[in-house]
Amino acid sequence: MSDLPEHVRRNRALWDDWARHYVAPGEESWSADEPRWGIWGVPESEIGILPENLVGTDAIELGCGTAYVSAWLARRGARVVGIDNSERQLATARRLQKQYGLYFPLLHGNAEAVPYPDQSFDFAISEYGACLWADPQRWVPEAARLLRPGGQLVFLTNSFLLTLCIPAEDGIAATDRLLRAAFGVHRVEWPGDPAVEFHLSHGDWLRLLRRSGFDIDDLVEVRPTADATTRYPFVTLEWARQWPCEEVWKARRRA
Ligand SMILES: C[S@@+](CC[C@H](N)C(=O)[O-])C[C@H]1O[C@@H](n2cnc3c(N)ncnc32)[C@H](O)[C@@H]1O
């Protein structure tokens, strides 16, 4: 524990506390046949986040939380491993594994330093996990190390534009004004909130991914349908129908 970087220690305490709010959503997502992504629950058939064929592939979820994404991968035939920084989140994941009789390894640890050998996986994914709460300068090169040549990395997180438009006060939705500078954004701490988040500009993601050994396949800007709902207060549907509030990066490990 004391070896962990300061942001990982802080986020661990926070997520152990927040885990209780993620039990019911985790249960709902485990029960879903079709994956639904992000805060608006965009169906997989619309957004196409997963590779078409996962059968027999080795996959890892970086910051798996209650591990419903891992469960979706396992049901599609992947040999999946989930890693998460919060033991409480993993406790929910373990209970749901038992309930569904669907077992795969769940590791308690930091996605910036995963205890697996180089080139262990074909597919790595993070939905608001390591891609938001771990340091990109650490977890992206780590994902590159873990993936085999040609392996795919997919992550979904807040859009950079949303990060610039969210008021610092908790519970208030993004406005149509840029509230902070775009240059130099990396580690983000909101006032009165112990969490440490990480956000990068598109140029910074692109250069980091390329420097770490990835080619970029796609950047999908998520647009919810006109009747979508969310339980999160930081963005309205009106906003998210006009500007992307979430983005999905797809990158491939260079041979
Ligand atoms: C929002 S949840 C993501 C899981 C799920 N997809 C969801 O959206 O509910 C964020 C998760 O990232 C985990 N996390 C934060 N920092 C991490 C790190 N450095 N390594 C691994 N997991 C981390 C947290 O413990 C938490 O369970």
The ligand as a Gaussian input file, in Angstrom:
#p B3LYP/6-31G(d) Opt

LIG

0 1
 C      -16.445000       4.121000     -12.635000
 S      -15.620000       2.650000     -12.104000
 C      -15.334000       1.809000     -13.636000
 C      -16.045000       0.505000     -13.649000
 C      -17.289000       0.477000     -14.487000
 N      -16.990000       0.415000     -15.898000
 C      -18.237000       1.614000     -14.214000
 O      -18.320000       2.540000     -15.055000
 O      -18.876000       1.592000     -13.173000
 C      -13.983000       3.214000     -11.767000
 C      -13.106000       2.100000     -11.213000
 O      -11.743000       2.404000     -11.499000
 C      -11.008000       1.865000     -10.421000
 N       -9.664000       2.443000     -10.405000
 C       -9.310000       3.699000     -10.063000
 N       -7.969000       3.851000     -10.150000
 C       -7.480000       2.647000     -10.548000
 C       -6.169000       2.164000     -10.788000
 N       -5.090000       2.946000     -10.654000
 N       -6.031000       0.870000     -11.152000
 C       -7.109000       0.054000     -11.266000
 N       -8.371000       0.474000     -11.049000
 C       -8.561000       1.752000     -10.711000
 C      -11.831000       2.215000      -9.215000
 O      -11.450000       1.467000      -8.083000
 C      -13.230000       1.942000      -9.713000
 O      -13.676000       0.649000      -9.380000

